[in-house]
Amino acid sequence: MSANVETMFSVRETPWHGLGRIVMDAPASREALELADLGWQVESRNIYSGTGAMIPGYRANVRSTDEAVLGVVSDRYRIVQNEEAFQFTDDLLGEGVTYETAGSLQGGKKVWMLAKLPEKYIIAGDEVTPYLVFFNSHDGSSGVKVAMTPVRVVCQNTMNLALSTAKRIWTARHTENVLLRVQDARETLQLANGYMAELGKGIHELTIIKLSDRKVQEFINEFFPITEDLTDGQRKNNLRLQEDLKARYYNAPDLEWVGKNGWRFVNAVSDFATHADPIRKTRNYNENLFLRTAEGNPMIDKAYKMVLAAA
């Protein structure tokens, strides 16, 4: 993500690898805004053709500090300023909220902030801490998104399982007044407690699904198949990825006590999805990994479904 991070701060060492400026204590919103260098405004300006005629129906979102064009949007687009985003999250979480990390991506086109929620949960013997992530875009590519994401503290793995019975994400379009929907977002956040309860049930179910070494290898083969149509290079790469995932299942010190079960396998996949280096790292790889904090990671979801299907 460092190639696309414009500004960022993080507290000590974060689940997203401590990129950017490191601070020792989680700041409140005003200081967080300054530490993340997000104290600029987005201005909506008219767009003109080469002949000087104003183009109707569209506006340009321009950053006040350097005149950078962040995006071209419809004239119905309503800007959520960075300061307003922090205020929204403050109002959502209540007095005393502090921020673990915040920053901007792609030259200010995308902005995020992350706050640790006060609750802590013990699930399957592990401490799991929920975080609140706020994403906003100034380029018209997406709306506002608020998501609760649980992190297994001992290894900093995100555990966003796609549970059909619980909701953890709230979204809003830029064509509506997002700032008036705090109560709506708060109701979704309250559902996060339900998500954590369902997550606990889901993880408990995983712990009682025993896996043979043969079944684990079948799962790994499904992620990284070794087939006759692969080139020598592809075969070599998939074998390396298989060995990496296998090591995270069998050798992780934080999983020694878990036993050979579905919870151990999903943890190994989560660790792989969160921390493993890809064969070829694209420019946007780390950024996309970070954005999956809110979206969820399809590889982890696939592992969860595979284990349940094997029960």
C-alpha positions as CSV (number, residue, x, y, z in Angstrom):
1,M,0.0,0.0,0.0
2,S,2.9,2.3,0.5
3,A,3.0,3.2,-3.2
4,N,-0.5,4.6,-2.9
5,V,-0.6,5.9,0.7
6,E,-0.3,9.7,0.6
7,T,-0.4,10.4,4.3
8,M,-1.0,8.1,7.3
9,F,-0.4,7.7,11.0
10,S,-0.7,4.6,13.1
11,V,-0.5,3.8,16.8
12,R,2.6,1.6,17.7
13,E,2.1,-1.5,15.5
14,T,-1.2,-1.9,13.8
15,P,-2.8,-4.9,12.0
16,W,-2.0,-3.2,8.8
17,H,1.8,-3.3,9.2
18,G,2.5,0.0,10.7
19,L,2.8,2.0,7.5
20,G,3.2,5.8,7.9
21,R,4.0,7.9,10.9
22,I,4.1,6.0,14.2
23,V,2.7,7.5,17.4
24,M,2.6,5.9,20.9
25,D,-0.8,6.8,22.1
26,A,-4.2,6.8,20.2
27,P,-5.3,10.4,19.6
28,A,-8.7,11.9,19.7
29,S,-10.2,13.2,16.4
30,R,-8.7,16.7,16.3
31,E,-5.2,15.4,16.8
32,A,-5.8,12.4,14.5
33,L,-6.9,14.8,11.7
34,E,-3.6,16.6,12.0
35,L,-1.4,13.5,12.4
36,A,-2.9,12.1,9.2
37,D,-2.5,15.4,7.4
38,L,-6.2,15.4,6.5
39,G,-6.9,19.0,7.5
40,W,-7.7,20.1,4.0
41,Q,-11.0,20.9,2.4
42,V,-12.7,19.5,-0.8
43,E,-14.2,22.2,-2.9
44,S,-16.9,21.7,-5.6
45,R,-16.1,23.6,-8.8
46,N,-17.7,24.1,-12.2
47,I,-16.2,22.3,-15.2
48,Y,-15.7,24.1,-18.5
49,S,-15.2,22.9,-22.0
50,G,-12.2,23.9,-24.2
51,T,-14.4,26.8,-25.6
52,G,-15.1,28.1,-22.1
53,A,-18.7,26.9,-21.9
54,M,-19.8,25.4,-18.5
55,I,-20.5,21.7,-18.7
56,P,-23.9,21.1,-17.0
57,G,-24.6,18.2,-14.7
58,Y,-21.0,17.7,-13.5
59,R,-18.7,19.2,-10.9
60,A,-15.0,18.8,-10.1
61,N,-13.9,17.9,-6.5
62,V,-10.7,19.9,-5.9
63,R,-8.4,19.8,-2.9
64,S,-8.0,23.2,-1.4
65,T,-4.3,23.0,-0.5
66,D,-2.8,22.2,-3.9
67,E,-5.7,22.5,-6.4
68,A,-5.5,18.7,-7.1
69,V,-8.5,17.4,-8.9
70,L,-9.7,14.4,-6.9
71,G,-12.6,13.4,-9.2
72,V,-15.4,14.5,-11.5
73,V,-18.8,13.8,-10.0
74,S,-22.5,14.6,-10.8
75,D,-23.9,17.8,-9.5
76,R,-26.0,15.7,-7.0
77,Y,-22.9,14.6,-5.2
78,R,-22.6,15.8,-1.6
79,I,-19.1,16.2,-0.2
80,V,-18.3,14.7,3.2
81,Q,-15.3,16.6,4.4
82,N,-12.5,14.8,6.3
83,E,-13.3,16.8,9.5
84,E,-17.0,15.9,9.1
85,A,-16.0,12.2,8.8
86,F,-14.2,12.3,12.1
87,Q,-17.1,14.1,13.7
88,F,-19.5,11.5,12.3
89,T,-17.4,8.7,13.9
90,D,-17.2,10.7,17.1
91,D,-21.0,11.0,17.2
92,L,-21.4,7.4,16.3
93,L,-19.2,6.0,19.1
94,G,-19.7,8.6,21.8
95,E,-17.4,10.5,24.1
96,G,-13.8,9.4,24.5
97,V,-13.2,7.7,21.1
98,T,-9.6,7.5,20.0
99,Y,-8.2,6.5,16.6
100,E,-5.6,3.7,15.9
101,T,-4.9,4.8,12.3
102,A,-6.1,7.2,9.6
103,G,-4.8,8.5,6.3
104,S,-5.4,9.0,2.6
105,L,-4.8,6.9,-0.5
106,Q,-4.3,7.8,-4.2
107,G,-3.5,11.4,-3.7
108,G,-6.4,12.1,-1.4
109,K,-9.1,10.4,-3.5
110,K,-9.8,7.9,-0.7
111,V,-9.7,8.5,3.1
112,W,-10.0,6.1,6.0
113,M,-9.9,6.1,9.8
114,L,-10.0,3.2,12.3
115,A,-11.0,3.3,15.9
116,K,-10.7,0.5,18.5
117,L,-14.0,-0.3,20.2
118,P,-14.0,-0.6,24.0
119,E,-15.4,-4.1,24.0
120,K,-13.3,-7.2,24.1
121,Y,-14.5,-10.7,23.4
122,I,-13.1,-14.1,24.3
123,I,-13.9,-16.5,21.5
124,A,-12.6,-20.1,21.5
125,G,-10.1,-19.1,24.1
126,D,-8.7,-16.2,22.1
127,E,-9.1,-12.5,22.7
128,V,-10.8,-10.8,19.7
129,T,-11.0,-7.0,19.6
130,P,-13.5,-5.2,17.4
131,Y,-12.5,-2.1,15.4
132,L,-14.6,0.4,13.5
133,V,-13.4,1.4,10.1
134,F,-14.7,4.4,8.2
135,F,-14.0,4.7,4.5
136,N,-14.8,7.7,2.3
137,S,-14.0,8.6,-1.3
138,H,-13.7,12.1,-2.8
139,D,-13.4,10.9,-6.4
140,G,-17.0,9.5,-6.8
141,S,-15.8,5.8,-7.0
142,S,-17.7,4.7,-3.9
143,G,-19.9,5.9,-1.1
144,V,-19.3,6.2,2.6
145,K,-18.8,2.9,4.4
146,V,-18.7,2.1,8.1
147,A,-17.7,-1.5,9.1
148,M,-17.0,-3.3,12.3
149,T,-14.1,-5.7,11.8
150,P,-12.9,-8.2,14.5
151,V,-9.1,-8.9,14.9
152,R,-7.6,-11.9,16.7
153,V,-5.2,-10.0,18.9
154,V,-2.5,-12.7,19.3
155,C,-1.7,-12.7,15.6
156,Q,-3.4,-9.6,14.3
157,N,-5.5,-11.6,11.8
158,T,-8.8,-10.2,10.7
159,M,-11.7,-12.5,11.2
160,N,-14.4,-11.1,8.9
161,L,-16.4,-14.3,8.3
162,A,-19.3,-13.9,5.9
163,L,-22.1,-14.8,8.3
164,S,-25.5,-14.9,6.7
165,T,-27.2,-14.3,10.1
166,A,-25.5,-11.0,11.1
167,K,-24.7,-7.6,9.7
168,R,-21.5,-5.6,10.3
169,I,-21.4,-3.0,7.5
170,W,-23.3,0.3,7.0
171,T,-23.1,2.2,3.7
172,A,-24.5,5.5,2.3
173,R,-24.4,7.2,-1.1
174,H,-22.9,10.6,-1.6
175,T,-26.2,11.8,-3.1
176,E,-27.8,11.9,0.4
177,N,-27.0,13.8,3.5
178,V,-24.8,11.2,5.2
179,L,-24.2,13.4,8.3
180,L,-27.9,13.1,9.2
181,R,-27.8,9.3,9.3
182,V,-25.8,8.9,12.4
183,Q,-28.6,7.2,14.2
184,D,-29.1,4.8,11.3
185,A,-25.4,3.9,11.4
186,R,-25.5,3.6,15.2
187,E,-28.3,1.0,14.9
188,T,-26.1,-1.0,12.5
189,L,-23.2,-0.7,14.9
190,Q,-25.4,-2.0,17.7
191,L,-25.9,-5.0,15.4
192,A,-22.2,-5.6,15.6
193,N,-22.7,-7.1,19.1
194,G,-25.0,-9.6,17.3
195,Y,-22.3,-10.2,14.7
196,M,-19.7,-10.9,17.5
197,A,-22.2,-13.3,19.1
198,E,-22.8,-15.1,15.8
199,L,-19.0,-15.1,15.1
200,G,-18.5,-16.8,18.5
201,K,-21.1,-19.5,17.5
202,G,-19.5,-19.9,14.1
203,I,-16.0,-20.3,15.5
204,H,-17.3,-22.8,18.1
205,E,-18.7,-24.8,15.3
206,L,-15.4,-24.8,13.5
207,T,-13.6,-26.0,16.7
208,I,-15.7,-29.2,16.8
209,I,-15.1,-30.1,13.1
210,K,-12.1,-32.4,13.2
211,L,-9.8,-32.4,10.2
212,S,-7.5,-35.2,9.1
213,D,-4.2,-34.4,7.5
214,R,-5.6,-35.7,4.2
215,K,-8.6,-33.4,4.4
216,V,-6.3,-30.4,5.1
217,Q,-4.2,-31.3,2.1
218,E,-7.4,-31.5,0.0
219,F,-8.3,-28.0,1.1
220,I,-4.9,-26.6,0.3
221,N,-5.0,-28.3,-3.1
222,E,-8.3,-26.6,-3.8
223,F,-6.7,-23.2,-3.1
224,F,-3.6,-23.9,-5.1
225,P,-4.2,-26.8,-7.5
226,I,-1.4,-28.7,-9.1
227,T,-2.8,-29.7,-12.5
228,E,-1.3,-31.0,-15.7
229,D,-2.1,-27.8,-17.6
230,L,0.2,-25.6,-15.4
231,T,3.5,-24.4,-16.8
232,D,6.6,-25.3,-14.8
233,G,6.7,-21.8,-13.3
234,Q,3.0,-22.0,-12.3
235,R,3.5,-25.4,-10.7
236,K,6.5,-24.2,-8.8
237,N,4.6,-21.1,-7.5
238,N,1.6,-23.1,-6.4
239,L,3.8,-25.6,-4.6
240,R,5.5,-22.7,-2.8
241,L,2.1,-21.3,-1.8
242,Q,1.0,-24.7,-0.7
243,E,4.0,-25.1,1.6
244,D,3.5,-21.6,3.0
245,L,-0.2,-22.3,3.9
246,K,0.7,-25.7,5.3
247,A,3.3,-24.2,7.6
248,R,0.8,-21.7,8.9
249,Y,-1.5,-24.6,9.7
250,Y,1.0,-27.0,11.3
251,N,3.7,-24.7,12.7
252,A,2.0,-21.5,14.0
253,P,2.9,-21.3,17.7
254,D,-0.4,-19.6,18.6
255,L,-2.3,-22.6,17.2
256,E,-0.4,-25.4,19.0
257,W,-3.2,-25.8,21.6
258,V,-6.1,-25.6,19.2
259,G,-6.0,-29.1,17.8
260,K,-6.5,-30.2,14.2
261,N,-9.9,-28.7,13.4
262,G,-11.7,-26.2,11.3
263,W,-10.9,-23.3,13.5
264,R,-7.2,-24.0,13.1
265,F,-7.5,-24.2,9.3
266,V,-9.5,-20.9,9.0
267,N,-7.0,-19.2,11.2
268,A,-4.1,-20.4,9.0
269,V,-5.9,-19.2,5.9
270,S,-6.6,-15.8,7.6
271,D,-2.9,-15.5,8.5
272,F,-2.0,-16.4,4.9
273,A,-4.5,-13.9,3.5
274,T,-3.5,-11.2,5.9
275,H,0.3,-11.5,5.9
276,A,1.7,-13.7,3.1
277,D,3.6,-12.1,0.3
278,P,2.1,-12.8,-3.2
279,I,4.1,-14.3,-6.0
280,R,3.8,-11.0,-7.9
281,K,2.9,-7.9,-5.9
282,T,0.9,-5.4,-7.9
283,R,1.0,-1.7,-7.3
284,N,-2.4,-1.9,-5.6
285,Y,-1.9,-5.1,-3.7
286,N,-1.4,-3.8,-0.2
287,E,-4.1,-1.2,-0.7
288,N,-6.6,-3.8,-1.8
289,L,-5.6,-5.9,1.2
290,F,-6.3,-3.0,3.5
291,L,-9.7,-2.2,1.9
292,R,-10.7,-5.8,2.5
293,T,-10.7,-4.9,6.2
294,A,-14.2,-3.6,5.5
295,E,-15.2,-5.8,2.6
296,G,-14.1,-9.1,4.0
297,N,-11.6,-11.4,2.4
298,P,-12.9,-14.0,-0.1
299,M,-10.1,-16.4,0.7
300,I,-11.1,-16.5,4.3
301,D,-14.8,-16.9,3.4
302,K,-13.9,-19.7,1.1
303,A,-12.0,-21.6,3.8
304,Y,-15.0,-21.1,6.2
305,K,-17.4,-22.6,3.7
306,M,-15.1,-25.4,2.8
307,V,-14.8,-26.5,6.4
308,L,-18.5,-26.3,7.1
309,A,-19.2,-28.4,3.9
310,A,-16.8,-31.0,5.2
311,A,-18.7,-31.4,8.6
